[in-house]
Amino acid sequence: MRIVSLLPSATEILFAIGAGDEVVGVTHECDFPPEAISRPHLTSSALPAVGSSAEIDRHVRRSLHEGSSLYHLDAELLEKLAPDLIVTQELCVVCAVSYDIVQRAVRRLRGDPRLVSLEPSSLDDVFATITFLGDITGHRDGAAALLRDLDARVETLRARKRDGVRPRVLVLEWTDPPMSGGHWTPGLVELAGATPLLGNPGENSRVLDWDEIARTDPDAIVVGPCGFDLERTHEAIAELGHHQTWRSLRAVRAGRVHAIDGSAYLNRPGPRLVDTAEIISKATSVTTIAAP
């Protein structure tokens, strides 16, 4: 089977279940495992390579308003690769090339490749996706082995006790404007032994009001902007220092702001979501809840 993955999380899953040798094309963002980087890249970004969180947000909103795509798809390369299976998504037009663009490109292909769209909104959905990809690629044993490992780690997280102390944690998936953690993120915070604040489980991330954030006054804050690596996340946190409300938050004053690589972990619905819960658990486990 010849597989094209237009989703970094799907690429990770395919390699993890043993289908990596069959992956013939990926996106420009498919950077894990390292072997995936060597595959032909079918996409490129129309977003600016640099800029503040606010500048990127304005560019994204303007492009979407104008009906422009945030990603380019190399339809000629797709045809040359002659895939039997194309894996894409409809969950978020900001996170990956849109389903409509992929669908139009597939209509022009010779043969009859299978096009599947992945729409996970929770960790359980991600686990179901692993089973699904194992089934359709003939790597059921690899998928089952991966799930056994992930399930064991999830049970370890659930077994940990915090002596009744569950820190109240705010996750920011964007910083300017501030946006909450949606979809699987609140569930990961709960799995980590904490209480999610202002989350939007099973739904898209939403814009938060600074007064709303101030009222919740979280015990700890995890920042992992979508598409940002750790270096750019630290830059985004530094930008937040200009907001008086941000500086007034107890978590900020106490140094309980934790950066996470959103691109690799928090915002990529693949096997490393379990890593994300482990990272959040470790980062917030030292949190001592103090009075306001």
N, C-alpha and C positions, 0 to 999 in steps of 0.2 A: 504493500500500500504506500502511496505517495501522499503525504500530509502537508498542508499549508496551515500554519497557525497564525492568525491575525490578532492574537491576544496573548500578552506575556504570561498571564496565569495559566492559560491552556498549554503554552509551551513548557512551562515548569511541570505541569501534570504529565504531559506526554513523555517527557524525559524520565520522570520519576517512576512511571509504570513500565518502562522498558521499550517505549516506542520511539525513542530519540533518533535511531538510525533511519526511521521512515519519514522524519520531518525534513522536507526539502526546501521550505521557505518560511520566514518568520517576519516579524515587524522590526523596525529600528530600535524598539524599546525592549526586545527580548534579550535580556542580558544574563539570565540564569536558567540552567547551569551554564558555566563558561562555554561549553561546547556549542550552545545555541548561537553564540555570537558569530560563529563561522558560517552559519547558514545564510543564503541570499536574503537580503532585506527587501520586502515588498512595499514598505511604507516609508514616509518621511513626514515631518511635522511642519505645519504652516504657522506654528506659534513662534514668537521671538525666542532666540536662544538665551537671551539675558533679559533682565528686568525685574522690578520689584513685584511683590505679590499683587499690589493694586494695579500696576501696569498690565500684568498678564491677565488679570480678571477683566479689565476693560477691553483688552484685545479679544478675549474669548467671547464676551457678551456682544461686542460689535459684530464679530464674525457670524455668530449664531443669528443675530438679528437680521443680518444681510443674507442669510441662507448659505453662507460659505462654509466649506468643510475645513475642519481643523487639521486634517491629515490628507496626504496625497497617497494614492494607491497606484502602483506600477502595473497596469493591466496587461501590458505586453510581456512583462516578466512572468506574471501569473499564468498567462497562456503558454509560455515557453516551459514552465515547470510542470505543466500537465498534471495537476493533482487529482487524486481520487477522492480526497476528503479535504474540505476547507472548514476550519473552525473559526468562528467570529462571535460577535455579541451585539445585543440591542440595548444593553443596560444603560449605557452612558455615551452620548455623542462626544463628550469632552475627553473621555479616557482612551478611546480607540477609534479607528476608522469606522464611519457609520455603516450600518447594515445595508442601507439603500445603495451606497456606492459599491459595496461588495457584491450585492445582488445583481446590479447592472453589469458589472464586470463578468460575473459568472455566466450570465445569459449569452455572452459572446464567445464562450469557450467551446471548443470542440469536445465531444464526449459528453458524459453526464456525471460530473463530479457531485458528490453529496455536500450540501452546505448545511452546517449545524450552527445554531446560535445558543450560547450559554448565558443564562440569566440568574446566577446565584445571588441571593439576598441575605444569606445567613451561613454560618459555618456548616450546618447540616446540609444546606444546599451545595456547598463546595464538596462535601464528602460524597453527595449523590452524583455530582459532576464527575468525580474521579471514577466511580463505578460505571457511569455512562460511557466515558471515554475508553475505559478498559473493555467494555462490551463491544463497542463499534470498531475498535482497532484490533481486537483479538488478543488483548493483553489483560485478561481477567485476573490471572494469577498475580501479575505485577500490581494491579490496582488493589487487590485484596491484601497483599503484603504491605503496601503503603498505608492502607487504612488501618491495619492492625497496629502499626507503629504510631500513627497519629492518634488513634483511639486510646492507646496506652498512655500517651503523654497528656491527653485531655483528662483522663481519669486521675492522673497524678495531680494535675492542677485542681481538680474538684476536691481531692482528698485533703488538700492543704487547709489548715485552719488559721484563723487570724485572731483567735480568742475573742470573737464577737466584734472585732473592729473591722469595719469595711469602709475604707476611705472613699470619699465622694470625689469622683474623677471626671474632669471635663476633657474631652478629646476634641482638638481642633484639626479638621482636615483642610482648612485654609485659614489664612490669617488676616487678609485685608481684601474684602470684608471677612470677619470671623465666621467660620462655618462649622457646624456641628458634625459629629461622626454619625453617618447613616448606615443603612444596610446591616452588615455583620458586626460593625464596630461596637455598639452597645453590648451585644452578646459576648464579645471578646473581653470587654471590661468586666462583666459579671463573672466570666470564667476565670479571670485573673484575681478574683476575690475582692472586687471593688464595686461601688455603686456608680453606674453611668449617669451623668448629668446632661440634660438638654440634648440627648441623643434622639435619633429618628430611626428606630429599628425597622428593617425591612423596606425602607424608603430612601430616597435620595437625601444626601446631605442638605441642610438648610442654613440660610443666612441667619446669624444671631445678632441681636441688639446688644450693645455694650451694657445698657442698663440691666438687661436680662442676665448677662454674665455676672454683673456685680451683685445682683440679688442672690444668685446661687452661691457665690464666693467659695469655689471648690477647695478641697483639701490638697489636691494635686492636679496638675494639668499636663496632658500629653499632647505634643504638637507634632503632626506628621502630614504636612501639606501634600496633596495628591501630585505625583510627578516629581517631587523634590527628593534629592538624596540628602544625606545627613549634613553635608556642608551647607547646602542651600537652606535646609531647615534651620540651622543655627542663624543664618543671615535673616531669615524671616522672623525668628524670635527677637533678634536685635532690633528689627524694624518696629516690633510691637512696643518697644520701650518708649516710643514717642506718645503713646496713649496714656493719659493720666489714669483712666480706669484700670488699665492693665497693671500699671505700677502699684495701684492701691490694693490689688487682690492679695489675700493672705498667702496663697500658694506662691505668688511671685515674690513677695517680701521674704518668705521663708526659704526661697531657693528650691521649691518643689515643682519646677517646670522641667519636663523631661522631653528631649528631642528623640524622634524615631525616624528612620528612613521610610518615609511614606511610600515611595515608589517601590521599594523592595518588599515591604512588610504590610503596613497598615491598609494600603489601598489596592493590594493585588490579591484577588480571591483565589489563591492556590494553597498548596501545602504549607507555605510559610505563615499562614494566618495563625497556626498553632504557635509558631515562634513568636508572633506578635503578642499573643496572650501571655506567653512566658516572659517576654520583655516587659510588658506592662505590670505583671505580677511582681517581678523583681524590682522594677523602678519605684513602685508605690508601696512595697512591703515595709519600707523604713519610715513611712509617713506616720507621724504622730499627730493625731487630731487634737487641735487646740481650740479653745473658745475663740469666737470672733473678737 
